[in-house]
């Protein structure tokens, strides 16, 4: 057998095995119309303001828009104290009260949060340009305190 024909055949067999063999009824029944996608609900942090205290001493005030698509942030303490910004967010719920949140700042800095609203914690990863033209990344933890609704 040639590799070109073996790999697709193996992939198809794996898909059938994982999905289960279709029943005769399913094979002959007309397909049901696809359900309309459910409207995405706003994340639980939407419309609230939080103070994040990071393990490196930075303290940030993060205010999220009512629909959870925009973040207004201000650095209260640490090396970025006094800086602020407005960011467009990409958000994905990954569990009960658990969200993956990501944005790219105008500076090119990327920020990713895994927010655990139940535990009041955030895992933070950010990357930024270095003076030599490379990029650096840092992993941090933070506490999350809701300060307004």
N, C-alpha and C positions, 0 to 999 in steps of 0.2 A: 504494500500500500504506500501511496505517496503521502507525505506529511500534509500537503495542501488539501487532500480530501479527508484525511483522518481527523484532523483537528475540528473542522466544522461538524463532522458526524459525531464526534465525542461531545462537543458542546451541545448539540441538539439532544443527544441522549441524556445528558446531565439535566438539561432544562425540563425534559419530559419526566425524568425521575423525581426531580424536586417538586414539580407542579402536580404530579400524579397523572396517571393515564386518564384521558377524558372518557366519560361514560358514553354509551351509544346514544342515550337520550340527549346529553349535552352536545354531542357532535351533530345531531340532526335538528335540534331546536333552534329557532331563529334567535339571534342575539338581542338581548334586551337593550333598550336605549341607555346610553351612558347617563348616569346621574350628573346633575349640574354640580360643579365643585362647590363645596361649602364656603361661605364667606369667611375669610380669615378674621378671627376675632383679635382684638388688641391684646398685647401681652399684659400680664398682671402688673408689670411695673409702669405701664403707660399712665401718664398724667400725674406721676409722683416725682418727688425730689428725694435724692439719697445723698448721704455723705459716705464716701469711700475712704477708708484709712488703709493705706498700703504698707506692706512690710518694710519698705525703704524710707518711710517717713513722709511720703507725699500724702496730702489730703485733698480730695476733689469733691466738688459739689456738682452732682449730675441731675439735671432736670429733664425729664422725658416728656415729649408731646403727648396729647390725649390719645393719639392713635399709635404711639410707640415707634414712629418712623424717624423721629428727629431727637437729637440730644443737644442740650445747651450745657456746657461744662465750664467750670471755673476751678483753677488750681488755687487752693487756699493756703497750703503749706508745701514746702519742699522746693526742689530746684526750679520748678515751673510756676511758683507762686505768682499770682497776678495775671497769668495768661488765661485766656478763655477761648472758646470756639463754639460753633454750631456745626453739627455733623449729621449727615444722612446715614441712617442705620440700615443694616441688613440683620434681620432677627429670625431665629428659628427656635421654636419650643422643642426641647429635647427630653422633657420629662415633666412631672408635676412640679410646677413652680421653678423649673430649671430652664434657662434660656442661653443660647449661644448668640452673642451680639457682636457685630463687627462693623468697623468703619475705616475709611482712609481719609486722613487729614490733608489739608492743602499743602502742608510741608512734605507730604509723602510718607509720613509716619502712619503705620497701620496699627490698629488696636483691636484686640479680640478679648471678649469677656465671656466667661461661663458664670452666669449669675444664678446663685442658689438662694431664692427668696425665702425658702423655709428655714435654712440655716443661717441666713444673713451673711453669706460669704461670696466672694468673687475670685475666680482664678483669672489672672490677667496675663496676656502675652502681647508685647508690642515690638515692632521693628522700626528702625530709623536708619537714615543715611549716616555714614561715618565720614570724617574728614578726608580719608584716603580714597573715597569713592565707593567703598563697600557698604555693607549693611550689617547691623548688629541687631540681636534680639534679646529680650529680657523676659523672664517668667517671674511673676509676682503673685502674692496672695493679698487679699484685702477683706476687711470687714465692711458690711453694708448696713447702714442705718437709715431707715426711712424717716425723713424730717418733715415732710408735708405731703398732702394728698392733692 
